[in-house]
Amino acid sequence: VQLQACGGGLVQAGGSLRLSCAASGRTFSTCAMSWFRQAPGKEREFVTGISWSERNTFYADSVKGRFTISRDNAENTVYLQMNSLKPEDTAVYYCAAAQGVVPNGVVTTVGRVDHWGQGTLVTVSS
Protein backbone atom coordinates (compact mmCIF):
# COMPACT_ATOMS: atom_id res chain seq x y z
CA VAL A 1 0.00 0.00 0.00
CA GLN A 2 1.34 3.41 -0.97
CA LEU A 3 -0.12 6.48 0.69
CA GLN A 4 -0.22 10.06 -0.56
CA ALA A 5 -1.39 12.74 1.85
CA CYS A 6 -2.37 16.26 0.95
CA GLY A 7 -4.40 19.20 2.23
CA GLY A 8 -2.01 20.78 4.68
CA GLY A 9 -1.34 24.48 4.79
CA LEU A 10 -1.33 27.64 6.85
CA VAL A 11 -4.48 28.54 8.76
CA GLN A 12 -5.36 30.93 11.55
CA ALA A 13 -6.34 29.67 14.97
CA GLY A 14 -9.99 28.71 14.99
CA GLY A 15 -9.94 27.78 11.33
CA SER A 16 -10.42 24.46 9.58
CA LEU A 17 -8.53 22.19 7.22
CA ARG A 18 -9.33 18.88 5.60
CA LEU A 19 -6.55 16.41 4.96
CA SER A 20 -6.86 13.60 2.46
CA CYS A 21 -4.82 10.46 2.05
CA ALA A 22 -5.15 8.46 -1.13
CA ALA A 23 -4.00 4.87 -1.14
CA SER A 24 -2.90 2.66 -3.98
CA GLY A 25 -3.30 -1.10 -3.88
CA ARG A 26 -6.16 -3.48 -3.48
CA THR A 27 -5.78 -4.03 0.26
CA PHE A 28 -6.85 -0.56 1.42
CA SER A 29 -10.35 -1.71 2.30
CA THR A 30 -8.93 -4.14 4.88
CA CYS A 31 -6.37 -1.78 6.36
CA ALA A 32 -6.94 0.03 9.62
CA MET A 33 -6.12 3.67 8.91
CA SER A 34 -4.75 6.28 11.26
CA TRP A 35 -3.37 9.78 11.37
CA PHE A 36 -0.30 10.66 13.39
CA ARG A 37 1.50 13.97 13.73
CA GLN A 38 4.96 15.15 14.61
CA ALA A 39 5.77 18.62 15.84
CA PRO A 40 9.33 20.00 15.68
CA GLY A 41 11.49 18.46 18.37
CA LYS A 42 8.79 16.05 19.47
CA GLU A 43 8.04 12.41 18.90
CA ARG A 44 5.41 11.27 16.44
CA GLU A 45 2.07 10.96 18.21
CA PHE A 46 -1.26 9.35 17.51
CA VAL A 47 -4.10 11.65 16.46
CA THR A 48 -6.98 9.45 15.35
CA GLY A 49 -7.75 6.10 13.75
CA ILE A 50 -10.57 4.24 12.05
CA SER A 51 -11.15 0.53 11.69
CA TRP A 52 -11.40 -1.02 8.25
CA SER A 53 -14.97 -2.03 9.08
CA GLU A 54 -15.66 1.70 9.58
CA ARG A 55 -17.46 0.82 12.80
CA ASN A 56 -14.87 2.17 15.21
CA THR A 57 -12.98 5.40 15.53
CA PHE A 58 -10.68 6.62 18.28
CA TYR A 59 -9.26 10.04 19.03
CA ALA A 60 -6.47 11.45 21.13
CA ASP A 61 -7.84 13.55 23.97
CA SER A 62 -6.16 16.63 22.53
CA VAL A 63 -8.28 16.54 19.36
CA LYS A 64 -11.51 14.93 20.56
CA GLY A 65 -14.52 16.99 19.55
CA ARG A 66 -12.52 19.01 17.00
CA PHE A 67 -11.20 16.43 14.53
CA THR A 68 -13.13 13.82 12.57
CA ILE A 69 -11.69 10.87 10.68
CA SER A 70 -13.58 9.16 7.88
CA ARG A 71 -12.83 6.83 5.00
CA ASP A 72 -14.21 6.00 1.59
CA ASN A 73 -13.22 2.46 0.73
CA ALA A 74 -14.60 2.81 -2.79
CA GLU A 75 -12.21 5.72 -3.38
CA ASN A 76 -9.30 4.26 -1.36
CA THR A 77 -9.15 7.48 0.62
CA VAL A 78 -9.10 8.46 4.27
CA TYR A 79 -9.91 11.97 5.45
CA LEU A 80 -9.17 14.10 8.47
CA GLN A 81 -11.46 17.05 9.06
CA MET A 82 -9.84 19.46 11.49
CA ASN A 83 -11.93 22.22 13.04
CA SER A 84 -11.23 24.81 15.72
CA LEU A 85 -7.53 24.50 15.04
CA LYS A 86 -5.07 25.65 17.68
CA PRO A 87 -1.41 26.68 17.39
CA GLU A 88 -0.47 23.50 19.24
CA ASP A 89 -1.92 21.49 16.34
CA THR A 90 0.99 22.68 14.21
CA ALA A 91 2.84 19.60 12.97
CA VAL A 92 3.54 17.38 10.03
CA TYR A 93 0.58 15.04 9.70
CA TYR A 94 1.09 11.49 8.49
CA CYS A 95 -1.48 9.00 7.34
CA ALA A 96 -0.76 5.42 8.22
CA ALA A 97 -2.05 1.99 7.28
CA ALA A 98 -1.93 -1.26 9.20
CA GLN A 99 -2.70 -4.67 7.76
CA GLY A 100 -3.83 -7.80 9.53
CA VAL A 101 -5.98 -5.89 12.03
CA VAL A 102 -9.31 -7.29 13.19
CA PRO A 103 -12.30 -5.64 11.46
CA ASN A 104 -13.16 -3.33 14.34
CA GLY A 105 -9.63 -2.67 15.48
CA VAL A 106 -8.08 0.81 15.58
CA VAL A 107 -4.32 1.27 15.42
CA THR A 108 -2.97 3.84 17.86
CA THR A 109 0.74 3.05 18.08
CA VAL A 110 3.60 3.86 15.74
CA GLY A 111 4.99 0.36 16.05
CA ARG A 112 1.87 -1.27 14.63
CA VAL A 113 1.89 0.77 11.41
CA ASP A 114 2.92 -1.03 8.22
CA HIS A 115 2.82 1.83 5.73
CA TRP A 116 3.35 5.59 6.09
CA GLY A 117 2.41 8.48 3.87
CA GLN A 118 4.94 11.20 3.16
CA GLY A 119 3.43 13.76 5.54
CA THR A 120 1.73 17.08 5.02
CA LEU A 121 2.53 20.21 7.02
CA VAL A 122 -0.19 21.96 8.99
CA THR A 123 0.70 25.34 10.45
CA VAL A 124 -1.75 27.14 12.74
CA SER A 125 -0.98 30.78 13.45
CA SER A 126 -2.15 32.54 16.61
C-alpha positions as CSV (number, residue, x, y, z in Angstrom):
1,V,0.0,0.0,0.0
2,Q,1.3,3.4,-1.0
3,L,-0.1,6.5,0.7
4,Q,-0.2,10.1,-0.6
5,A,-1.4,12.7,1.8
6,C,-2.4,16.3,0.9
7,G,-4.4,19.2,2.2
8,G,-2.0,20.8,4.7
9,G,-1.3,24.5,4.8
10,L,-1.3,27.6,6.8
11,V,-4.5,28.5,8.8
12,Q,-5.4,30.9,11.5
13,A,-6.3,29.7,15.0
14,G,-10.0,28.7,15.0
15,G,-9.9,27.8,11.3
16,S,-10.4,24.5,9.6
17,L,-8.5,22.2,7.2
18,R,-9.3,18.9,5.6
19,L,-6.6,16.4,5.0
20,S,-6.9,13.6,2.5
21,C,-4.8,10.5,2.1
22,A,-5.2,8.5,-1.1
23,A,-4.0,4.9,-1.1
24,S,-2.9,2.7,-4.0
25,G,-3.3,-1.1,-3.9
26,R,-6.2,-3.5,-3.5
27,T,-5.8,-4.0,0.3
28,F,-6.9,-0.6,1.4
29,S,-10.4,-1.7,2.3
30,T,-8.9,-4.1,4.9
31,C,-6.4,-1.8,6.4
32,A,-6.9,0.0,9.6
33,M,-6.1,3.7,8.9
34,S,-4.8,6.3,11.3
35,W,-3.4,9.8,11.4
36,F,-0.3,10.7,13.4
37,R,1.5,14.0,13.7
38,Q,5.0,15.2,14.6
39,A,5.8,18.6,15.8
40,P,9.3,20.0,15.7
41,G,11.5,18.5,18.4
42,K,8.8,16.0,19.5
43,E,8.0,12.4,18.9
44,R,5.4,11.3,16.4
45,E,2.1,11.0,18.2
46,F,-1.3,9.4,17.5
47,V,-4.1,11.7,16.5
48,T,-7.0,9.4,15.4
49,G,-7.8,6.1,13.7
50,I,-10.6,4.2,12.0
51,S,-11.2,0.5,11.7
52,W,-11.4,-1.0,8.3
53,S,-15.0,-2.0,9.1
54,E,-15.7,1.7,9.6
55,R,-17.5,0.8,12.8
56,N,-14.9,2.2,15.2
57,T,-13.0,5.4,15.5
58,F,-10.7,6.6,18.3
59,Y,-9.3,10.0,19.0
60,A,-6.5,11.4,21.1
61,D,-7.8,13.5,24.0
62,S,-6.2,16.6,22.5
63,V,-8.3,16.5,19.4
64,K,-11.5,14.9,20.6
65,G,-14.5,17.0,19.6
66,R,-12.5,19.0,17.0
67,F,-11.2,16.4,14.5
68,T,-13.1,13.8,12.6
69,I,-11.7,10.9,10.7
70,S,-13.6,9.2,7.9
71,R,-12.8,6.8,5.0
72,D,-14.2,6.0,1.6
73,N,-13.2,2.5,0.7
74,A,-14.6,2.8,-2.8
75,E,-12.2,5.7,-3.4
76,N,-9.3,4.3,-1.4
77,T,-9.1,7.5,0.6
78,V,-9.1,8.5,4.3
79,Y,-9.9,12.0,5.4
80,L,-9.2,14.1,8.5
81,Q,-11.5,17.0,9.1
82,M,-9.8,19.5,11.5
83,N,-11.9,22.2,13.0
84,S,-11.2,24.8,15.7
85,L,-7.5,24.5,15.0
86,K,-5.1,25.6,17.7
87,P,-1.4,26.7,17.4
88,E,-0.5,23.5,19.2
89,D,-1.9,21.5,16.3
90,T,1.0,22.7,14.2
91,A,2.8,19.6,13.0
92,V,3.5,17.4,10.0
93,Y,0.6,15.0,9.7
94,Y,1.1,11.5,8.5
95,C,-1.5,9.0,7.3
96,A,-0.8,5.4,8.2
97,A,-2.0,2.0,7.3
98,A,-1.9,-1.3,9.2
99,Q,-2.7,-4.7,7.8
100,G,-3.8,-7.8,9.5
101,V,-6.0,-5.9,12.0
102,V,-9.3,-7.3,13.2
103,P,-12.3,-5.6,11.5
104,N,-13.2,-3.3,14.3
105,G,-9.6,-2.7,15.5
106,V,-8.1,0.8,15.6
107,V,-4.3,1.3,15.4
108,T,-3.0,3.8,17.9
109,T,0.7,3.1,18.1
110,V,3.6,3.9,15.7
111,G,5.0,0.4,16.0
112,R,1.9,-1.3,14.6
113,V,1.9,0.8,11.4
114,D,2.9,-1.0,8.2
115,H,2.8,1.8,5.7
116,W,3.3,5.6,6.1
117,G,2.4,8.5,3.9
118,Q,4.9,11.2,3.2
119,G,3.4,13.8,5.5
120,T,1.7,17.1,5.0
121,L,2.5,20.2,7.0
122,V,-0.2,22.0,9.0
123,T,0.7,25.3,10.5
124,V,-1.7,27.1,12.7
125,S,-1.0,30.8,13.5
126,S,-2.2,32.5,16.6
